[in-house]
Structures are given as structure tokens and as C-alpha cells.
Amino acid sequence: MKVLPFTIPASHDKTIMVQTEDMPHFYTHLHRHKEIQLTWIQEGEGTLVAGMNMHLFHAREIYLFGANMPHVFKSDPEYFSGDSTKKIRTVTVFFNPTDKLAALFDLPEMRNVQHFLDAYNCGFKVPPQLFSDVSGRLTGLLNSDGIDQLMQFLQLLKALSDVKGLEPLTVDTFPKSINDNEGMRVASIYNYIIQNYNKDLTLEEVAEQAFMTPHAFCRYFKKHTRYTLVSFLNKVRINEACKQLMSGSHNGIASIAYGCGFNSIANFNRVFKSITGKSPRNYKEQY
């Protein structure tokens, strides 16, 4: 099942796919695919939607996404302006342990790697102290082929699987049984909210995007995302507020609150603390 249909180009002479991207912005739709994905952000920043959670992402970060894990790197709004000179650059590795690599991953020597990938099917961010090592190995993969590339891939897996105490990107992912049509509907709802979080969105308006009644939409959205509409919308808004507080590109906390779609400072402060555990001012001072 794919949240949006997304197929990794197959190669008849390779068991892993290594690709680079150099574009004005990231692919804009929430999607999933059967391959595990490891992405090095060389240039770009914005919001990462990973399963049920959202994170800020920046250049010089590396993320792993498990098989069939819904995700999208959402570029900041300025990437889409007509006169923007911003761009994104990435190096990404795709591999599927249950396809051409199945015999390799069934070897006893690969048991620890397989257990590691199973344990972190909800993805993780590579710790900063490992960035230099892992990015160097990704560069090596990009610049090699044949058996040399496969051997470097195995060394990369070993380096990752030796890491302990990683924090998953999300507590859970979409139910595995959801079909493509349902996944596409949920993705369209996600995308609509993410693009319009700063407006006064109503339940009726969002439900209309899904061609459902408000009552049916509430049940559907909670079933497939484990969020209520209000809790998800608040999470998107606070995520954007955190990004602005960290960047310093704002005219005060009040301007952030109203710019992110809140209609009162008191409500903004209350929601911000409930999600981050800190007041906006303390969050700004810390980061």
C-alpha cells in the first residue's frame, strides 16, 4: 500500500538504488513505498512529516524511513516563490530486504542488522556525532558500483546497526491494511491542512475536501491517523511556530501566533506548552 502511488525506478543490474536530487523544492505529496529509504539532506530546510509526527529538518541531517512508512519533506514556503533562488540537494539510498536482497538478509551474519531494521521500522534521524561517518559512506556508495558498492552498503548497514538508543521519528505509522484509495484520501487531507494551516480552517471546510459529512469525517480521520482534526491542526501550527522561533525571522511571539492561525495569544501559549512542554519564550531562549 502507498499513501500516494510512488514507485522507485527498478534496475536490473543493481540490488540497491542510489540517487541524487538537485531541484527547486522537495516532492510535495505524502507518500510511501516498499523500500527502506536513507536520505542525506545536503541543502534545504522545512518540515518533515513522518508517519504520525512532524519534525523540523535542515541541511547536514540524515534520516531513515522504514518500509511503507508515510513521509514527505515539506520545503519552506519561500522555496515556492517566483523569484526564489533556493534549492534542495539530497543523496538517497533505497533498498528492499524482502526482494533481491532477501537471500542476503536471511544469512545468520545479517541477523543483527535485520533486527535493527525491524526495531526502527518507524524511522530515525542519524545522531549528529555520526553524521560525518554516515555521510562519508553515502558518498562512497554514490561513487562506486558493482561489488564495491554492495560491500560499502554492507559497511553502512553495520555502522547504523551499531548505534544504540535512537529515537523513532514516530510512535506509529498508518495501519498496514489501508488501501490505496483510502491512503490517497488521507494524504490529500494532510496536504490540504499543511498548505492552509495559517487560515481559519473549519471542520466543514476540511470535510468537504474529503467529500464527507463533518460527522463521518471526524470518525474517518481519527480511525486512519489516530488524531482528531483539531489536535493535528494544532501540531502543524505549533511546528511552524517552533521553526519561526528558532530562525529569529519574526516580529515577536504575537505575530507568530496570529501568522500560524491562532486567534488569541492565550490559546497559542496554552497549546504551545501542551505540545512542546515549554512556553514560547522559554523555547526561544533554549534554542
C-alpha positions in Angstrom: 0.0 0.0 0.0 1.2 3.5 -0.8 -0.3 6.7 0.7 0.3 8.1 -2.8 1.4 5.9 -5.6 5.2 6.1 -5.6 7.4 3.6 -7.3 11.2 3.6 -7.0 12.7 3.1 -10.5 13.9 -0.5 -10.8 17.3 -1.5 -12.1 18.0 -5.0 -13.5 21.7 -4.9 -12.6 21.5 -3.4 -9.0 20.1 -4.5 -5.7 20.2 -1.1 -4.2 19.3 2.3 -5.7 21.5 5.4 -5.0 20.2 8.7 -6.4 20.8 12.4 -6.1 18.3 15.2 -6.4 19.0 18.8 -7.2 15.7 20.7 -7.5 13.9 23.9 -6.6 12.0 22.1 -3.8 11.1 18.6 -2.5 8.4 16.3 -3.8 5.2 17.8 -2.3 3.0 14.7 -1.6 2.8 12.4 1.4 3.8 9.0 0.1 5.1 5.6 1.0 6.9 2.8 -0.8 8.1 -0.8 -0.1 11.7 0.2 0.0 13.6 1.4 3.1 14.9 4.9 2.5 18.0 6.7 3.8 18.2 10.3 2.8 21.1 12.8 3.4 19.9 16.4 3.2 22.8 18.3 1.7 20.8 21.5 1.1 17.3 22.5 2.1 15.1 23.0 5.2 11.5 22.8 6.1 9.1 20.4 7.9 9.3 16.6 7.8 6.0 14.7 8.1 6.9 11.1 9.2 4.0 8.8 10.0 2.0 10.5 12.7 4.7 13.1 13.7 6.3 16.2 12.4 9.9 17.5 12.7 11.9 20.4 11.5 14.7 19.4 9.1 17.8 21.2 8.0 20.9 20.7 5.8 23.5 18.3 7.1 20.9 15.8 8.5 20.3 12.2 7.6 17.0 10.3 8.0 16.0 6.7 7.7 12.4 5.7 6.8 11.1 2.2 7.2 9.3 0.2 4.5 5.8 1.5 3.8 6.3 4.4 6.2 4.4 7.6 5.1 6.6 10.6 4.8 7.2 13.9 3.0 9.8 16.6 3.2 7.8 19.8 3.0 10.0 22.7 1.8 9.5 26.1 3.5 7.1 28.5 1.7 9.9 30.7 0.3 11.1 27.8 -1.9 7.9 28.2 -4.0 8.0 32.0 -4.6 8.5 33.1 -8.1 11.9 34.8 -7.5 13.3 32.1 -5.2 16.9 31.1 -5.7 16.7 28.4 -3.1 17.1 24.7 -4.0 17.3 21.3 -2.4 20.1 18.7 -2.8 20.0 15.2 -1.5 21.6 11.8 -1.7 19.2 8.9 -1.1 19.6 5.1 -0.9 16.6 2.8 -1.4 16.8 -0.9 -0.6 14.3 -3.7 -0.1 15.4 -6.5 2.3 12.5 -8.7 1.1 13.2 -8.5 -2.7 16.5 -9.1 -4.4 18.3 -8.7 -1.1 16.2 -11.3 0.7 18.8 -14.1 0.5 21.5 -11.8 1.9 19.3 -10.7 4.8 18.4 -14.3 5.6 22.1 -15.1 6.4 22.9 -15.7 10.1 25.5 -13.0 9.9 22.8 -10.4 9.0 20.6 -11.2 11.9 21.6 -8.2 14.0 21.1 -5.8 11.0 17.7 -7.4 10.3 16.7 -7.0 14.0 17.9 -3.4 13.9 15.8 -2.5 10.8 12.7 -4.2 12.3 13.1 -2.3 15.6 13.4 1.0 13.8 10.7 0.5 11.1 9.3 3.8 12.3 12.5 5.6 11.2 15.0 7.7 12.9 17.4 10.7 12.5 21.1 9.8 12.4 22.7 11.3 15.5 24.9 14.4 14.8 28.0 12.6 16.1 27.6 10.0 13.3 26.9 12.5 10.5 30.4 12.6 9.2 30.8 8.9 9.2 27.4 8.1 7.6 27.6 10.9 5.0 31.1 9.7 4.0 29.8 6.2 3.5 26.9 7.6 1.4 29.4 9.5 -0.8 31.3 6.2 -1.2 28.1 4.4 -2.3 27.4 7.2 -4.8 30.8 7.0 -6.3 31.1 3.2 -6.7 29.3 0.4 -8.4 29.2 -3.4 -8.7 30.5 -5.5 -5.9 32.4 -2.5 -4.4 29.1 -0.6 -4.0 27.5 -3.7 -2.4 30.4 -4.1 0.1 30.2 -0.4 1.0 26.4 -0.8 1.5 27.1 -3.6 4.0 29.5 -1.5 5.9 26.9 1.3 6.0 24.3 -1.1 7.5 26.8 -2.3 10.1 27.7 1.3 11.1 24.0 2.1 11.5 23.1 -1.1 13.4 25.8 -0.5 15.9 24.0 2.7 17.1 22.0 2.4 20.4 19.2 4.4 21.9 17.8 6.0 18.7 14.6 7.9 19.0 11.9 6.8 16.4 10.6 9.5 14.1 7.0 8.5 15.0 5.3 6.3 17.6 3.3 4.5 14.8 2.5 4.6 11.1 -0.7 4.3 9.2 -2.5 1.0 9.5 -0.9 -1.5 7.1 -4.3 -2.7 5.8 -5.3 0.7 4.4 -5.9 0.5 0.7 -4.5 2.9 -2.0 -7.8 4.9 -2.3 -8.0 5.5 1.4 -4.3 6.3 1.6 -4.7 8.9 -1.2 -7.7 10.4 0.6 -5.8 10.7 3.9 -2.8 12.2 2.0 -5.0 14.8 0.3 -6.4 15.8 3.7 -2.9 16.0 5.2 -1.6 18.1 2.3 -4.6 20.5 2.4 -4.1 21.1 6.1 -0.4 21.6 5.8 -0.8 24.1 3.0 -3.6 26.0 4.8 -2.7 25.8 8.5 -2.5 29.6 8.8 -6.1 30.1 7.8 -9.2 29.8 10.0 -9.9 26.2 8.9 -13.3 24.7 9.9 -14.3 21.1 10.3 -16.9 21.6 7.5 -14.3 23.0 5.1 -11.8 20.2 5.6 -14.5 17.5 5.5 -15.6 19.0 2.2 -12.1 18.3 0.8 -12.6 14.6 1.6 -16.2 14.7 0.2 -17.6 13.6 3.5 -20.0 15.0 6.1 -18.4 16.5 9.2 -19.5 13.7 11.4 -18.3 11.0 9.0 -15.0 12.9 8.5 -14.3 13.0 12.3 -14.6 9.3 12.6 -12.7 8.6 9.4 -9.8 10.9 10.2 -9.4 9.6 13.8 -9.5 6.0 12.6 -6.8 6.5 9.9 -4.5 9.0 11.6 -5.2 8.5 15.4 -5.5 12.3 15.6 -8.6 14.5 15.9 -8.6 17.3 13.3 -8.0 19.9 16.0 -5.0 18.1 17.5 -3.4 17.5 14.1 -4.0 21.1 13.0 -2.5 22.4 16.3 0.5 20.2 15.8 1.1 21.6 12.3 0.7 25.2 13.6 3.0 24.7 16.6 5.6 23.0 14.4 5.6 26.1 12.2 5.8 28.4 15.3 8.8 26.5 16.6 10.5 26.9 13.2 10.0 30.6 13.3 11.1 31.0 16.9 14.3 29.1 16.1 15.1 31.1 12.9 14.5 34.5 14.6 12.7 35.7 11.4 9.7 37.2 13.1 8.3 40.4 14.7 7.5 38.9 18.1 5.6 36.0 19.6 2.2 37.6 18.9 3.0 37.9 15.2 3.9 34.2 15.1 0.7 33.2 16.9 -1.6 35.0 14.5 0.5 34.1 11.5 0.2 30.4 12.3 -3.6 30.6 12.5 -4.3 31.1 16.2 -6.9 33.7 17.1 -5.6 34.6 20.6 -2.2 34.8 22.3 -3.6 32.9 25.4 -4.8 30.0 23.3 -1.4 29.9 21.4 0.5 29.8 24.7 -1.6 27.1 26.1 -1.4 24.9 23.0 2.3 25.5 22.6 3.1 24.4 26.1 0.9 21.3 25.9 2.8 20.1 22.8 6.4 21.2 23.5 6.3 21.3 27.3 7.7 24.8 27.3 6.3 28.3 26.9 7.1 30.0 23.6 9.6 32.4 25.4 11.4 29.5 27.1 11.5 27.6 23.9 13.1 30.6 22.1 15.7 31.1 24.8 16.7 27.4 24.8 17.1 27.1 21.1 
